[in-house]
């Protein structure tokens, strides 16, 4: 298992960042989650969708997911390349959280997402913002790029999607990231991602969860991530 897969296979069931990120994904009947990692979305949003399809391109992670959700009949697991999905107009919602930055041919991914969405279906995307912030953490986890707001909107529009919302998120991590990556020249280590390290970690976890949840509602003018909610025209 490579370093990225090892990171994604961790238990993120109480991760403050993912809890807020997944809370922004619209509800629907059938959800396709691209790059599912440890399948945290099927745990955190288990009552939000009638059908979950968890897709990943790592055989090791897919095997892990199949074992993990073998007793959940509404959860399916599939080994898939995000550029060449097998489905045609099958999903009400597709989530692609922190996926496009890993793929050189991001336009092929969006075309595949379009094919898999039902008419009027929703695509939820998160990507890292600002190309000038590209740093050691990006390289470590195989990021090809970071996105500008303008370029992401153009990419989505050219794919035939109607962009309903496009905004920055995670402003709270913006300046710590700059200090760590650009001044201290070392990768930023996110604090207390799971909140399982004791009283202090749990407090930090809850505080950051509250801040990020607030950000998701007011839409800051800057942030480490870009969030896009798009619709496929009927």
N, C-alpha and C positions, 0 to 999 in steps of 0.2 A: 504494500500500500504506500503510495507516494505521500509527500508532506501535506498536500492539499486535501487528499482523501482522509488522511489521519485527523486533520483538523476538523473536517466536516462530520466525521463519525462520532465526535464527542457528544455528550449529553447536553443539549441546549434547551431542555424543556422549561427552564426558568430564566433563560437569557433575556435580559431587559431589552436589548436591541431588537431581537427577533419578535418578542411579544408585541412591541409597538408596530414594527414593520408589518407583521401579519395581520394586525388589527385593522390596517388600512385597506386590505384587499376586500373588494365587494363580495357579498354573499351570492350564492347561486346554486344551481342544481348539481352540475358536474364540474369539478375542478381538476385541471391538469397543472401540476407543479413541476417546473423544469429545474433540474439540478437540485434534487430533494435532499441530498446529504443524509442527515440522520432522520429525516422525515418529521421534523418538529412541527411542521404545519398541520399534519394529520392529528397531532396530539393537542395543539393549542386551539385549533379551529374545528374540532371534531363534530360539533353540532351545527356548523355553518353550511355544510354541503352534504348532499345525499351520496355522492360518489367522489372518491379521491383517486386520482391516478398519479403516482409518484414516479417520475422519470429521471434517470441519471445515466451518464455515459461511463461510469466506473463499475465494472463487474463485481468488484469487492463490495462497494456500497449497495448495489442492487441486491446482492446475496444477503447482506446484513438487513436490508429493509424487508425482504421477503420473510425472513425469520422473525423479525420484530413484529410485523403486522399479520402474521399467519392466522390469527384469531379474529381479525377484523374483516368481515366479508365485504364491506363497502370500500376497502382500500386495495387497490391494485398497484403492482410494481412492474415497471418496464425498463429494460435497457435500451436507451435511445440516444442518438446524436441530435442535439438541438437544431442542427441545420437540415435534418432529413427525418422529420417526424412522420409516423405512419398513418396518423388520423386525418379524417376529412369531416369538417363541420360537426364535431362531436362534443365540444365543451362550451359551457356557459361562461366560464372564467379560466384564464390561464395566468399563472403567476411565474415570473422569471426574475427572481430576486438575486442580484449580484451574479448574473450569468453572462450577459452580452460582452462584458469587458474581457472575458476569457477567450472569446472566439474572434479570429481574424475576419471571418465572413459574417459579420453581424447582420447584414442585409438578408442573407440566406436564412438565418434564424427567424427573422421577422416574417419572411415569406412563409416559412413552415408554421409559425404561430397563426398566421392569417388562415391558412388552410384548415388548421385544426379547430379554429373557433367557429361556433355557430353564428349565423347572421345576428347582429346586435350583441354578440358576445363581447366580454370585457377582457382586455389585456392589462395586467398590472406589472410594471417593470421598475426595478431599482438598479441604479448604476453609480459608480463613483464619479464625483464631479471634479471639474477643473484639471485639464491636462497638465498645467504647470505644477500640480501637486504630486505628479507621478513620482514614486519613490521606492524605497527598499521593500516596504510591505507589499506594494504592487508586484514587484519582481518576484518576491518570495512565493506569492500565491498565483503566479502565472497570469497576471493582468496584461493584456495587450495594449490597453488604452484607458484613459479617463475621458469623460464627455463634457462638452460645453452644453448649456441649455439650448442654445440656438441649433447646434449640430444634432442633438437628440431629437428636437422637434422636427427638423427637416427629415431625419432618417425615418421617423414614425409616419410622417405625412406622406413621404414618397412610397412607403409600403402600403398605403391605402387606408391607414387608420385615422380616425378622428380623435384628436388629442383633447380630452375633456379636462384634464388637470395635469399640470407639469410644474413642479416646485422643488426647491431645495429642502433638505432635511439633515438633521444631525449637526446643527450649528454648535452644539455644546462641545463637540470633539474637534472643531475646526482649528482653533488656535493651539491646543495641545499637539495636534498632528503637525502643524507647521513648525512648532518649536522642536519636536522630536525628530522629524524627518529632514527638515531643511536647515536647522541650526545645530542640533546635537548630532545629526547624521546617524541616527539609529532608529530602527522601526518602532512605531508606537505600539505599546502593549495595552490593549483595552482592559480597564480595571473591572474586576468582579463580574465577568460576563455571566456567570451562573449563580452568583450570590451564595455559594456553598462553602466559602472560606472562613466563616466565623461572623461575629456580630458586626464588625466593621464592613466586611464585604457585603453582607446583607443590607446594611444601611445604604452603602454606595449604590448597590443594585436598585434599591427602591427609589432612591433620589434620582438616579439617571433615567429610570423608567418614567417617572413623573415628568421630568424635563422633556424627554423625547416625545411623550404623549402630548404634552402641551404644544411642542413644535409641530406635531402632525396636524394640529387643528388651526394654528395661526399662520403657518407658512412663512418661515424666516427668509430674508433676502439673500442668504448664503448658507452653505452647509457642505458637509463632506459627501453627501449623496444627492442624487436627483431621483425623484419619484414621478412616474408617469402613469396615468390611468387613461386608457384609450378604448375606443369602441370600433368594432368592425361593422361597417354599414350593411344594412339588410338588403 
